[in-house]
């Protein structure tokens, strides 16, 4: 069956083992059942599909020969009749308990902490509704109100490879539908645009929603849960607006942004996922703000493998692992977040982690406020770090085993790029090359932080090289507890001791540190005592030795007599 030319309306049909291409005109399906078939729509053809059931069937949408990004013909929306009882988009076989669980909106967690600043912060970070978001964001409002491309509403997609595949600049609007027990629900690639509102997407064998290759659109007010991979997977330049969704109970991460993926992720509830609530890696760079990320079985937000991102104004709490976990070149901006009540640490900066961590409230976590490696290079500025059970800030010098990942950040996460395009061709673009980090960082910095009422201030500082010319290199105050051991500490010109324990001596263990003190030459003579002799050039003759042909050094003069000379070293002269 092929549809083209004039508008066609099909009502209450059972379409089995049918391939239905539409390349022109307009077709509308109401209360139809598709079984083991496929509906193909190519612009300028359009369709409207309402109250239909797709069993092992799918819809493929594309723009044909039009340029990517060109607007498809707008479809005039008609009044929708009441859904047929047997073909409603809602699954009639689901129990009331499952429906209530899916629709339940958990309140703001972590009410154990008290204090005026915390309450004010929680008030400021309250979750916004979709209506509030649309009032404030004109782009989102325009997308939500647009009717371009094909309209699919209140349909049921189940038991198939995929629900809807949008490619080559295609556009679609999906509303109020159920996608369940599929390999994936929606796949949007190659400059296509999808608008998804108030859909239920669950129990997919892979990720619920895939966006690739500069795809975009609006994903808003959906219930995305219980999928085997990520709820939303964004990569390869895809840049969607993800607003006010509930993304929960996934067997992997809630949202994955990878391979130059971007996106605006705002005002979502992301909770109860077995891996990171949001996982950013391989130069992924989303803007993540105003979300509540909680009760995950791993990290709240993990930034790994040169991932970036601007993570601002989120409530990140009651996660089993670090509220924010940064390592292996991760370099995000983490600003003005509430990171609290975690069952482990507030912020973890692991091996070679970076990032600007500024203005956050990190409190009430059962581990450290901030746990960091000495090999990491974060900037911690103006954070409130308080009421954490163990340490305010802990610095470790031992090296992580880079083959091991913390719980929930397993290396088994599926980031192998799937086949793209309608014909299954491998995508020619590659994710093998990633640009360098956003900006060079040469030293870790802790500045203007308020660190108080923690179990201890610092756990251990071991095997570091520490130098300060004008002030203390290490100072332990008040209730600080810790171990300062086997460090090489260079004393500067200041008369202050570079290591100053000012707390209870029994709480601070300081042992086996090596101190090198700056002194004037006139006081001590030479700082090198009996240095080992340099190896003699071949031949062993005294005086100058000619360099071998082609070398850039014309002559090397042998070291002079022993001792140290006040007028300068004649250890080596290179001409």
ZITAQUI-V483678 format. One record per run of one state. SS is the DSSP state (A for helix, B for strand, O for the rest). FROM is the first residue (numbers start at 1). TO is the last residue. If there is no record, write none. Layout:
ss=SS from=FROM to=TO
ss=SS from=FROM to=TO
This chain:
ss=O from=1 to=1
ss=B from=2 to=3
ss=O from=4 to=7
ss=B from=8 to=11
ss=O from=12 to=13
ss=B from=14 to=16
ss=O from=17 to=18
ss=B from=19 to=22
ss=O from=23 to=25
ss=B from=26 to=30
ss=O from=31 to=32
ss=B from=33 to=35
ss=O from=36 to=37
ss=B from=38 to=42
ss=O from=43 to=45
ss=B from=46 to=50
ss=O from=51 to=52
ss=B from=53 to=55
ss=O from=56 to=57
ss=B from=58 to=62
ss=O from=63 to=73
ss=B from=74 to=74
ss=O from=75 to=95
ss=A from=96 to=103
ss=O from=104 to=115
ss=A from=116 to=124
ss=O from=125 to=129
ss=A from=130 to=136
ss=O from=137 to=137
ss=A from=138 to=145
ss=O from=146 to=147
ss=B from=148 to=148
ss=O from=149 to=149
ss=B from=150 to=153
ss=O from=154 to=155
ss=B from=156 to=158
ss=O from=159 to=161
ss=B from=162 to=167
ss=O from=168 to=170
ss=B from=171 to=175
ss=O from=176 to=177
ss=B from=178 to=180
ss=O from=181 to=183
ss=B from=184 to=188
ss=O from=189 to=192
ss=B from=193 to=197
ss=O from=198 to=199
ss=B from=200 to=202
ss=O from=203 to=208
ss=B from=209 to=211
ss=O from=212 to=215
ss=B from=216 to=220
ss=O from=221 to=222
ss=B from=223 to=225
ss=O from=226 to=231
ss=B from=232 to=235
ss=O from=236 to=240
ss=B from=241 to=243
ss=O from=244 to=245
ss=B from=246 to=248
ss=O from=249 to=254
ss=B from=255 to=258
ss=O from=259 to=263
ss=B from=264 to=266
ss=O from=267 to=268
ss=B from=269 to=271
ss=O from=272 to=277
ss=B from=278 to=281
ss=O from=282 to=286
ss=B from=287 to=289
ss=O from=290 to=291
ss=B from=292 to=294
ss=O from=295 to=300
ss=B from=301 to=304
ss=O from=305 to=309
ss=B from=310 to=312
ss=O from=313 to=314
ss=B from=315 to=317
ss=O from=318 to=323
ss=B from=324 to=326
ss=O from=327 to=332
ss=B from=333 to=335
ss=O from=336 to=337
ss=B from=338 to=340
ss=O from=341 to=346
ss=B from=347 to=349
ss=O from=350 to=355
ss=B from=356 to=358
ss=O from=359 to=360
ss=B from=361 to=363
ss=O from=364 to=369
ss=B from=370 to=373
ss=O from=374 to=378
ss=B from=379 to=381
ss=O from=382 to=383
ss=B from=384 to=386
ss=O from=387 to=390
ss=B from=391 to=391
ss=O from=392 to=392
ss=B from=393 to=396
ss=O from=397 to=444
ss=B from=445 to=447
ss=O from=448 to=449
ss=B from=450 to=452
ss=O from=453 to=455
ss=B from=456 to=456
ss=O from=457 to=459
ss=B from=460 to=462
ss=O from=463 to=464
ss=B from=465 to=468
ss=O from=469 to=473
ss=B from=474 to=476
ss=O from=477 to=481
ss=B from=482 to=485
ss=O from=486 to=487
ss=B from=488 to=491
ss=O from=492 to=498
ss=B from=499 to=501
ss=O from=502 to=504
ss=A from=505 to=507
ss=B from=508 to=511
ss=O from=512 to=513
ss=B from=514 to=517
ss=O from=518 to=520
ss=A from=521 to=524
ss=O from=525 to=544
ss=B from=545 to=546
ss=O from=547 to=554
ss=B from=555 to=556
ss=O from=557 to=573
ss=B from=574 to=574
ss=O from=575 to=575
